Amino acid sequence: MTTHLDRRTVISTLVLASLIGCSRSAKAATIDGRTFQGDGTGEGLRAQSDLTIRNSRFLNLGNGGIRVNVATDGLVVEQIEARNLYRFLENTASDRSKPASLTNFKLRGITGDDIRRAMTRIRYRSRDGLIEDVIARAGENTERYCTGFVLDDEARAIIYRRCEAHGFAERGRSSSDYWNGDGFSDERGNTAIQYLNCIATGSTDGGFDLKSTDVRLTNCVAKDNKRNFRFWGDGEVENCRSEDPRSRGGSGRPSHFSFHGSSTRYVIDRPIVRSSSGNDAPVFLFDNDTPANIEIRNADIDAPGAPLFRVENSEPNITWVPAREDQNIKTAE
């Protein structure tokens, strides 16, 4: 069955959801094998607790192929094709006095193409979520501040596993502006976020632009972003790989790892850095208001055309384990 949507018939989706039992009292309700299609605007459907959505398509929709507009627990979304959406999953409350937190949720096996703003935006006090095997590819007509995966407010204890974000690049800004556009972002107030085996490429700002505390990245890859890994909070980065950062325009120097803010504290364990001989983006760029505290362990760095460090503000406190001369580091200076 195909459900066709436009701005005049969004209400039909809400009625459809209620008719198939998408309510708190109807446990384990399922939407299976449906297509939700619009004219580039409007929502697909609104999530409710204990709902599973699987084997479905979301095409040509606006801000929310799926929208979480009330507190929602136990949502499962799996095996989905999405194409030409402003956002696939949007988390915005209908009543501002009642946060629409998303808890104990799973998003897995989802592919999004031609995404204009974000694949997912999750906020409020959302928690205990798994986002697994989700691929987001930006389209040619991205919006400003486009980002593959977004966390905001006080979201916590969320795991990204084998997720990918490609091509989230701003266009049309002045060359004097800072160009945004990230693969993955989280904000101050987010805690205990994990990125496991994730990939970010082709962003005009950060591949991973992370302001959260107690963050952990393991086996992640960032390539061809202006700043492959951009860190503001604290956490641990284990066996992550950075390749050939590149600026596509705007202000700000490209780098492999950049550090910002006033309370930055990270362990960088077994970083792998690879750059061509003509790439002079610094491996570690420090633009902190107060000294960053960084421990670098067992680095494997081959960036023959680049400096190891560039300090644009406060001098960092760096600990080497083992000593710097005993790590595998090849840079221009």
C-alpha positions in Angstrom: 0.0 0.0 0.0 1.3 3.5 -0.9 0.4 6.6 1.1 0.9 9.8 -0.8 1.5 12.9 1.2 1.6 16.7 0.6 1.2 19.7 2.8 -2.6 19.4 2.6 -2.8 15.8 3.5 -0.3 15.4 6.3 -3.2 14.8 8.6 -4.0 11.6 6.7 -0.7 10.1 8.0 -1.7 10.9 11.6 -5.0 9.2 11.1 -3.3 6.2 9.5 -1.0 5.9 12.5 -3.9 5.9 14.9 -5.9 3.4 12.9 -3.1 0.8 12.8 -2.7 1.0 16.6 0.2 3.4 17.1 -0.7 4.2 20.7 0.8 3.5 24.1 -2.0 1.0 24.8 -1.3 -1.0 21.7 2.0 -2.8 22.4 4.4 -3.8 19.7 2.4 -2.1 16.9 4.1 -2.4 13.5 4.2 -0.5 10.2 5.7 -2.8 7.6 6.3 -2.4 3.9 4.7 1.0 3.4 5.8 4.0 1.2 5.3 7.6 2.5 5.7 10.1 -0.3 5.2 13.8 -0.6 6.0 16.8 -2.7 9.2 17.8 -0.8 7.3 19.2 2.2 5.4 17.9 5.2 6.0 15.0 7.5 5.8 11.3 6.8 4.4 10.0 10.1 4.6 10.7 13.8 6.3 8.2 16.1 4.7 6.9 19.2 5.8 4.5 22.0 6.3 0.8 21.3 6.1 1.3 17.5 8.2 -0.6 15.0 8.6 0.7 11.5 10.3 -1.6 9.0 10.8 -2.4 5.3 9.4 1.0 4.3 10.3 4.0 2.1 10.2 7.7 2.8 10.4 9.8 -0.3 10.3 13.6 -1.1 9.4 14.8 2.4 10.2 17.8 4.5 11.2 18.2 8.2 10.6 14.7 9.4 10.1 11.5 7.4 9.5 10.4 11.0 8.8 13.0 13.6 9.1 12.5 17.4 6.8 15.2 18.7 5.9 13.7 22.2 7.8 11.7 24.7 8.4 8.3 23.0 9.8 5.1 24.4 10.7 1.9 22.6 10.6 3.1 19.0 12.3 0.7 16.5 13.0 1.8 12.9 14.7 -0.7 10.6 15.4 -1.6 7.0 14.4 1.7 5.6 15.1 3.6 2.3 14.9 7.4 2.5 15.4 9.8 -0.3 15.1 13.6 -0.9 14.2 14.6 2.7 15.0 17.8 4.7 15.4 15.5 7.8 14.6 11.8 8.1 14.1 11.7 11.9 13.1 15.0 13.5 12.7 15.3 17.3 10.7 18.5 18.0 7.9 18.7 20.6 4.5 19.9 19.6 4.1 21.5 23.1 7.2 23.3 24.2 6.3 22.7 27.9 6.5 18.9 27.3 9.9 17.8 26.0 9.6 15.1 23.4 12.4 12.9 24.7 13.1 9.7 22.8 14.2 6.8 25.0 15.2 3.1 24.6 15.1 3.4 20.8 16.8 1.6 17.9 17.4 2.9 14.4 19.2 0.4 12.2 19.7 -0.6 8.6 18.6 2.8 7.1 20.0 4.5 4.0 19.3 8.1 3.3 20.1 9.8 0.0 19.7 13.4 -1.0 19.4 14.7 2.5 19.1 18.5 2.7 19.6 19.3 6.4 20.2 16.2 8.6 19.6 12.4 8.7 18.7 12.5 12.4 18.2 15.2 15.0 17.8 14.0 18.6 17.5 16.2 21.6 15.8 17.0 24.9 16.7 14.3 27.5 16.7 11.5 25.0 18.7 8.5 26.1 19.6 4.9 25.7 19.5 4.7 22.0 21.3 2.7 19.3 21.8 4.0 15.8 23.4 1.2 13.8 24.2 0.7 10.1 22.7 4.0 9.1 24.1 5.8 6.0 23.5 9.4 5.3 24.4 11.0 2.0 23.8 14.7 1.4 22.3 16.0 -1.8 23.4 18.9 -4.0 21.0 21.4 -2.5 22.0 21.3 1.2 20.8 23.8 3.7 23.1 25.9 5.9 24.3 24.1 9.0 23.6 20.7 7.3 24.9 17.8 9.4 24.5 14.0 9.0 23.7 13.1 12.6 22.8 15.7 15.3 22.6 15.4 19.1 21.5 18.4 21.2 20.2 19.5 24.6 20.9 16.8 27.3 20.8 13.6 25.1 22.9 10.9 26.7 24.0 7.3 26.5 23.5 7.0 22.7 25.6 4.6 20.6 26.4 5.1 16.9 27.7 1.9 15.3 28.9 1.5 11.7 27.2 4.8 10.7 28.3 6.9 7.8 27.9 10.6 6.8 29.0 11.8 3.4 29.1 15.1 1.7 27.5 17.4 4.2 28.9 20.6 2.7 27.5 24.1 2.8 27.4 26.1 -0.5 27.0 29.7 -1.4 28.5 31.4 1.7 31.0 34.3 1.4 34.6 33.4 1.3 35.1 35.4 4.5 32.4 33.4 6.4 33.1 30.3 8.4 31.6 27.4 6.5 29.6 24.9 8.6 28.5 21.4 7.6 29.5 18.3 9.7 29.2 14.6 9.4 28.5 14.0 13.1 27.8 16.6 15.8 27.0 16.6 19.5 26.6 19.6 21.7 27.4 20.8 25.3 25.0 19.0 27.6 25.3 15.7 25.8 27.1 13.0 27.7 28.3 9.4 27.3 28.0 9.3 23.5 29.8 6.5 21.7 30.9 6.4 18.0 32.0 2.9 17.0 33.4 2.2 13.5 31.8 5.3 12.0 32.9 7.2 8.9 32.6 10.9 7.9 33.7 12.3 4.6 33.4 15.4 2.5 32.2 18.0 5.1 32.9 21.7 4.9 33.6 21.7 8.6 34.0 18.8 11.0 33.8 15.1 10.1 33.2 14.6 13.9 32.4 18.0 15.6 31.9 17.0 19.2 31.2 19.2 22.2 29.9 16.5 24.6 31.6 15.2 27.7 32.7 11.6 28.4 32.6 10.8 24.6 34.3 7.8 23.1 35.3 7.1 19.5 36.6 3.7 18.5 37.8 2.7 15.1 36.3 5.7 13.3 37.5 7.2 10.0 37.4 10.8 8.9 38.5 11.8 5.5 38.4 14.9 3.2 36.6 17.1 5.8 38.0 20.5 6.7 38.7 19.4 10.2 38.4 15.6 10.4 38.0 15.5 14.2 37.0 18.6 16.0 36.9 18.3 19.8 35.6 20.7 22.5 34.8 18.5 25.6 36.5 15.5 27.0 36.8 11.8 26.3 38.8 9.1 24.6 39.7 8.5 21.0 40.9 5.0 20.2 42.4 3.7 17.0 40.8 6.4 14.8 42.1 7.3 11.4 42.4 10.7 9.7 43.1 11.2 6.0 43.8 14.3 3.9 41.7 17.1 5.4 40.7 19.7 2.9 39.1 23.1 3.0 36.4 23.8 0.4 36.1 27.5 1.3 35.6 30.0 4.0 37.7 31.0 7.0 39.5 28.5 9.3 42.5 26.3 8.7 42.0 22.6 7.9 43.5 20.0 10.3 43.4 16.3 11.2 42.6 16.9 14.9 41.5 20.3 16.2 40.8 21.3 19.8 38.7 24.2 21.1 36.9 25.6 24.1 38.0 26.0 27.7 37.9 22.6 29.3 39.3 20.2 26.6 40.7 17.0 27.9 41.2 13.9 25.7 43.2 10.7 25.5 44.2 10.1 21.9 45.1 6.4 21.8 46.7 4.9 18.6 45.8 7.7 16.2 46.5 6.8 12.5 47.2 9.8 10.3 47.8 9.7 6.6 48.4 12.7 4.3 49.8 13.2 0.8 53.1 15.1 0.6 51.3 18.2 -0.7 48.8 18.4 2.2 50.1 20.9 4.8 47.1 20.7 7.2 48.5 20.4 10.7 48.0 17.1 12.5 47.1 18.7 15.8 45.6 22.2 15.8 45.0 24.0 19.1 42.6 27.0 19.3 41.6 26.8 23.0 40.8 29.6 25.4 42.7 27.8 28.1 45.3 25.1 27.8 44.0 21.8 26.5 45.1 18.6 28.3 45.9 15.9 25.8 47.5 12.5 26.2 48.8 11.0 22.9 49.5 7.2 23.0 51.3 5.1 20.4 50.7 7.4 17.4 51.1 6.3 13.8 51.5 9.5 11.8 52.7 9.8 8.2 52.1 13.4 7.1 55.3 14.5 5.3 54.1 17.9 4.2 52.4 19.0 7.4 53.5 20.3 10.8 52.7 18.1 13.8 51.3 21.1 15.8 49.8 24.5 15.2 48.9 26.6 18.2 46.5 29.5 17.5 45.6 30.4 21.1 46.7 28.8 24.4 49.6 26.4 24.5 48.4 22.9 25.3 49.6 20.5 27.9 50.6 17.3 26.1 51.7 14.0 27.6 53.3 11.4 25.4 53.0 7.6 26.1 55.6 6.4 25.3 57.9 9.4 24.8 57.4 11.3 21.6 60.7 10.0 20.0 59.5 6.4 20.6 56.3 6.9 18.6 55.9 6.5 14.8 55.7 10.1 13.7 56.7 11.5 10.3 55.9 15.1 9.7 57.4 18.2 8.1 58.3 19.8 11.5 
